[in-house]
Amino acid sequence: MVRLNKKGMDISLNFIILAVLALIALIVIALFFTGGLTNLFGQTEDVGSISSEKIALYDSKCEFYCTTHDENAWNEPGFPEDIAAAKGSSCTDLIGESYQTHCPESTTE
């Protein structure tokens, strides 16, 4: 009868835990060096903020409505949801002045 010594053949629980932690550490290091972490955390920062360029774009859109004498478009410019939630849904809300104040009749012909 041959007895096998099974004590040496087991993989210890400590080894499995260390191997899993080492694998997670290698994945995090690889993401760090490839820029994956920056992309991951950069996206979460952009969700809540509206860039000044985007606000300037819609400000110039309101100025266009002023120069083309389009009061209806001034009142309902069709801003996207993020601008409408942050600044309001009309050019009056965005600029802070009404159409008559911002676009006086003397400048319009």
Sequence and secondary structure as in RCSB ss.txt:
>XXXX:A:sequence
MVRLNKKGMDISLNFIILAVLALIALIVIALFFTGGLTNLFGQTEDVGSISSEKIALYDSKCEFYCTTHDENAWN
EPGFPEDIAAAKGSSCTDLIGESYQTHCPESTTE
>XXXX:A:secstr
     GGGT   HHHHHHHHHHHHHHHHHHHHHHTHHHHHHHHHHHHH   HHHHHHHHHHHHHHHHTT HHHHH
     HHHHHHH SSHHHHHSS HHHHS TTT  
